[in-house]
Amino acid sequence: METPVITASHLKPIGRLSRADEHGVLPRIGRAPEEPLFSELSQFAEKLKLELGEHFHCLAVRGSASRGTFVKGASDIDLIVFAYGPALQTLSPEHCITQATDIDLEWFEPEDFLQSSRYQWLKFSLSYSGYCFGPQNLLTELPAPTLGSRAIAHLHRVDRWAKAWPTHLADAKTDGERKRACSWLMKRIVRSLFEAEMLKRNVYSRDIYPCAEIASEAFPSHAPMIWRAAELAVAPTSELSLIREVADCLLPELLNLQSRLRRDMEHVHSETPQLPLLFTTQSRFT
């Protein structure tokens, strides 16, 4: 496919596609974040250990920070604290971490996370590209990342977040919050279009550029708008008219894809009940 000409400088041709092996298993690509983010995360992990003592298990990072595609000033960061006991809201990473534009922090008890079926996609994500700080490495206890239902993060819930995005934008109080809502939407659009193709092509990625490449190749009539969505994912706008133009063009296609795939999987499930459903229930947007 011919590489598109990108007029803005924000969307870089970075990221990777991972190909599954004959058993559907993807490589584990998680790596230590680059400096100075590595030192900042290490400092936060030490703070957690000091405050929580033996209750602290580890600090896990996923997303672009542990995939080698983190960009200061553009990328957010996804952190998970694994610890015993209730979350301590006073332990905030903002005082330690200055490199990320936004920080998503979650708390789990290790056994609950490992044994529960609610966190299948999150387990897959950590297994595929996570990295751990702390006294114990929970990632070694996760199953190998396998391309299948667990790899689908957004496509099976298009109807929900397609309905929710105008409310998210309307509730935003500042220009920065509106831009975060824009990025939230555009990432889901690009990644969902990619998810419609990834099982057919036996490849996986979370990076916006390779996802946009595959999506624009699969849906050539929408290619210009797909690349615009990709650009807005990394350089978002607060202008409602620009956001709505992309959403009005691409969300109907995604809703059709969601309906088609659900019908296909219902048929497969009725024919072979022992097979797992493609669409698993998730408890959170990611």
C-alpha positions as CSV (number, residue, x, y, z in Angstrom):
1,M,0.0,0.0,0.0
2,E,1.2,3.5,-0.8
3,T,2.2,5.5,2.3
4,P,-0.1,8.5,2.6
5,V,1.3,12.0,2.6
6,I,0.7,13.4,6.1
7,T,0.6,17.2,6.0
8,A,0.8,17.6,9.8
9,S,3.9,16.5,11.7
10,H,2.2,14.9,14.7
11,L,1.5,11.5,13.3
12,K,4.8,9.6,12.9
13,P,5.3,6.3,11.1
14,I,6.1,4.5,14.3
15,G,4.8,1.3,15.8
16,R,4.8,-2.3,14.8
17,L,2.6,-5.1,13.6
18,S,3.0,-8.4,15.4
19,R,2.3,-11.6,13.5
20,A,0.9,-14.6,15.4
21,D,2.5,-18.0,15.0
22,E,0.8,-21.2,13.8
23,H,-0.8,-21.5,17.3
24,G,-2.1,-18.0,17.3
25,V,0.4,-16.9,19.9
26,L,1.9,-13.4,19.6
27,P,5.4,-12.4,20.7
28,R,5.7,-10.6,24.0
29,I,7.0,-7.2,23.1
30,G,7.0,-5.4,26.5
31,R,10.1,-3.5,27.3
32,A,11.4,-1.1,29.8
33,P,10.3,2.5,29.2
34,E,13.0,4.8,27.9
35,E,14.6,7.5,30.1
36,P,13.7,9.7,31.7
37,L,10.3,8.0,32.0
38,F,11.9,4.8,33.4
39,S,13.5,6.7,36.3
40,E,10.2,8.5,37.1
41,L,8.3,5.2,37.1
42,S,11.0,3.6,39.3
43,Q,10.6,6.4,41.7
44,F,6.8,5.9,41.9
45,A,7.3,2.2,42.4
46,E,9.7,2.9,45.3
47,K,7.2,5.3,46.8
48,L,4.5,2.6,46.6
49,K,6.8,0.1,48.3
50,L,7.7,2.5,51.0
51,E,4.0,3.4,51.8
52,L,2.5,-0.1,51.3
53,G,5.3,-2.3,52.6
54,E,4.7,-6.0,52.2
55,H,1.2,-5.3,50.7
56,F,2.8,-4.0,47.5
57,H,3.2,-6.5,44.8
58,C,4.2,-4.6,41.7
59,L,3.6,-1.6,39.4
60,A,2.7,-2.6,35.8
61,V,2.9,-0.2,32.8
62,R,1.3,-0.9,29.5
63,G,0.6,1.0,26.3
64,S,3.0,3.1,24.3
65,A,5.4,3.5,27.3
66,S,6.2,-0.2,27.2
67,R,5.9,-0.7,23.5
68,G,8.7,1.8,22.7
69,T,6.4,4.3,21.0
70,F,5.9,6.8,23.8
71,V,6.1,10.5,22.8
72,K,6.5,13.1,25.5
73,G,3.8,15.7,25.3
74,A,1.5,13.5,23.1
75,S,1.3,10.1,24.8
76,D,-0.7,9.2,27.9
77,I,0.4,6.4,30.3
78,D,-1.5,3.4,31.6
79,L,-0.4,2.2,35.1
80,I,-1.7,-0.6,37.3
81,V,-0.8,-1.0,40.9
82,F,-1.1,-4.6,42.2
83,A,-1.3,-4.5,45.9
84,Y,-3.3,-6.1,48.8
85,G,-5.8,-4.0,50.6
86,P,-7.8,-0.9,49.5
87,A,-6.4,1.6,47.0
88,L,-4.7,4.6,48.7
89,Q,-5.9,7.6,46.8
90,T,-3.2,9.8,48.3
91,L,-0.5,7.8,46.4
92,S,-0.7,9.8,43.2
93,P,1.8,9.4,40.4
94,E,1.5,13.0,39.2
95,H,4.2,14.2,41.6
96,C,6.7,11.7,40.2
97,I,5.7,11.5,36.5
98,T,6.2,14.6,34.3
99,Q,6.6,13.0,30.9
100,A,2.9,12.0,30.2
101,T,0.0,14.2,29.2
102,D,-2.5,12.1,31.1
103,I,-2.2,9.2,33.5
104,D,-4.6,6.3,33.9
105,L,-4.1,4.6,37.2
106,E,-5.9,1.4,38.4
107,W,-5.5,-0.8,41.5
108,F,-6.1,-4.5,41.7
109,E,-5.4,-7.3,44.2
110,P,-3.1,-9.8,42.4
111,E,-5.2,-12.9,43.1
112,D,-8.5,-11.2,42.1
113,F,-7.0,-10.0,38.9
114,L,-5.4,-13.4,37.9
115,Q,-8.4,-15.5,38.8
116,S,-11.3,-13.3,37.6
117,S,-12.7,-13.7,34.1
118,R,-13.6,-10.0,34.0
119,Y,-10.2,-8.8,33.0
120,Q,-9.4,-10.9,29.9
121,W,-8.5,-8.1,27.6
122,L,-6.4,-6.4,30.3
123,K,-4.5,-9.6,30.9
124,F,-3.9,-10.0,27.2
125,S,-2.7,-6.4,26.9
126,L,-0.2,-6.8,29.8
127,S,1.0,-10.2,28.5
128,Y,1.5,-8.8,25.0
129,S,3.3,-5.5,25.9
130,G,3.4,-4.9,29.6
131,Y,6.4,-4.2,31.9
132,C,6.7,-4.5,35.7
133,F,8.4,-2.5,38.4
134,G,8.6,-3.9,41.9
135,P,9.5,-6.9,44.1
136,Q,7.3,-9.4,42.1
137,N,6.6,-9.7,38.4
138,L,2.9,-10.6,37.9
139,L,3.4,-10.7,34.1
140,T,5.2,-14.1,34.4
141,E,1.9,-15.6,35.7
142,L,-0.2,-14.5,32.7
143,P,-1.0,-16.8,29.8
144,A,0.8,-16.2,26.5
145,P,-0.9,-13.4,24.4
146,T,-3.0,-15.2,21.9
147,L,-4.7,-13.6,18.9
148,G,-8.4,-14.1,19.3
149,S,-11.4,-12.7,21.3
150,R,-9.2,-11.3,24.1
151,A,-7.4,-9.1,21.6
152,I,-10.6,-7.2,20.7
153,A,-10.7,-4.0,22.8
154,H,-13.2,-1.7,21.1
155,L,-15.0,-3.2,18.1
156,H,-17.5,-5.2,20.1
157,R,-18.7,-2.1,22.0
158,V,-19.0,0.4,19.2
159,D,-22.7,0.9,19.8
160,R,-21.9,2.0,23.4
161,W,-19.1,4.4,22.9
162,A,-20.5,5.8,19.6
163,K,-23.5,6.9,21.7
164,A,-21.4,8.1,24.6
165,W,-18.9,10.4,22.9
166,P,-21.1,13.5,22.5
167,T,-21.8,13.3,26.2
168,H,-18.2,13.0,27.1
169,L,-17.4,16.1,24.9
170,A,-20.3,18.1,26.3
171,D,-19.2,17.3,29.9
172,A,-15.7,18.5,29.3
173,K,-15.0,21.7,31.2
174,T,-11.8,22.9,29.6
175,D,-10.1,22.9,26.2
176,G,-7.7,20.2,27.4
177,E,-10.6,18.0,28.5
178,R,-12.3,18.4,25.1
179,K,-9.0,17.4,23.4
180,R,-8.7,14.3,25.6
181,A,-12.3,13.4,24.6
182,C,-11.4,13.8,21.0
183,S,-8.3,11.6,21.3
184,W,-10.3,9.0,23.2
185,L,-12.8,8.8,20.3
186,M,-10.3,8.8,17.5
187,K,-8.2,6.1,19.0
188,R,-11.2,3.9,19.3
189,I,-12.3,4.6,15.7
190,V,-8.9,3.7,14.2
191,R,-8.3,0.7,16.4
192,S,-11.8,-0.7,15.8
193,L,-11.4,-0.5,12.1
194,F,-8.1,-2.4,12.5
195,E,-9.8,-4.9,14.8
196,A,-12.2,-5.7,12.0
197,E,-9.3,-6.9,9.9
198,M,-6.7,-8.2,12.3
199,L,-8.0,-11.8,12.8
200,K,-8.2,-12.2,9.0
201,R,-4.6,-11.0,8.6
202,N,-3.3,-12.8,11.7
203,V,-1.6,-9.6,12.9
204,Y,-2.0,-7.4,16.0
205,S,-1.0,-3.8,17.0
206,R,-2.1,-1.0,19.3
207,D,0.0,1.7,17.6
208,I,-2.1,4.2,15.7
209,Y,0.0,4.4,12.6
210,P,0.1,0.7,11.6
211,C,-3.6,0.4,12.6
212,A,-4.4,3.3,10.3
213,E,-2.4,1.7,7.5
214,I,-4.3,-1.6,7.7
215,A,-7.7,0.1,8.1
216,S,-7.2,2.4,5.1
217,E,-6.1,-0.5,3.0
218,A,-9.2,-2.5,4.0
219,F,-11.6,0.4,3.6
220,P,-10.1,2.5,0.7
221,S,-13.2,4.7,0.2
222,H,-12.7,5.9,3.8
223,A,-8.9,6.2,3.7
224,P,-8.6,10.0,3.8
225,M,-11.0,10.2,6.8
226,I,-9.2,7.3,8.5
227,W,-5.9,9.1,8.3
228,R,-7.6,12.3,9.6
229,A,-8.8,10.3,12.6
230,A,-5.3,8.9,13.1
231,E,-3.9,12.4,13.1
232,L,-6.5,13.6,15.6
233,A,-5.8,10.7,17.8
234,V,-2.3,12.0,18.5
235,A,-2.9,15.7,17.9
236,P,-6.6,16.2,19.0
237,T,-8.7,19.2,18.5
238,S,-11.4,20.8,20.7
239,E,-13.5,21.9,17.7
240,L,-16.8,20.0,17.7
241,S,-17.3,20.4,14.0
242,L,-14.0,18.7,13.1
243,I,-14.7,15.9,15.5
244,R,-18.2,15.3,14.3
245,E,-17.1,15.3,10.6
246,V,-14.9,12.2,11.3
247,A,-17.4,10.6,13.6
248,D,-20.3,11.0,11.1
249,C,-18.2,9.5,8.3
250,L,-16.7,6.5,10.1
251,L,-19.0,5.4,12.9
252,P,-21.8,4.2,10.6
253,E,-19.3,1.9,9.0
254,L,-18.1,0.6,12.4
255,L,-21.7,0.0,13.5
256,N,-22.3,-2.1,10.4
257,L,-19.1,-4.1,11.0
258,Q,-20.1,-4.7,14.6
259,S,-23.5,-6.0,13.6
260,R,-22.1,-8.2,10.8
261,L,-19.5,-9.7,13.1
262,R,-22.0,-10.4,15.8
263,R,-24.3,-12.2,13.4
264,D,-21.4,-14.2,12.1
265,M,-20.3,-15.2,15.6
266,E,-23.8,-16.0,16.7
267,H,-24.0,-18.4,13.7
268,V,-20.7,-20.0,14.6
269,H,-21.7,-20.3,18.2
270,S,-25.0,-22.0,17.3
271,E,-23.3,-24.5,15.1
272,T,-20.4,-25.2,17.5
273,P,-21.4,-24.3,21.1
274,Q,-18.0,-25.4,22.4
275,L,-16.2,-22.5,20.7
276,P,-15.7,-19.2,22.6
277,L,-17.6,-16.2,21.5
278,L,-15.6,-13.5,19.7
279,F,-17.2,-10.8,21.7
280,T,-16.3,-10.9,25.4
281,T,-17.8,-8.7,28.1
282,Q,-15.5,-5.9,29.2
283,S,-16.0,-3.8,32.3
284,R,-14.2,-0.8,31.2
285,F,-13.2,1.4,28.2
286,T,-9.5,1.1,27.2
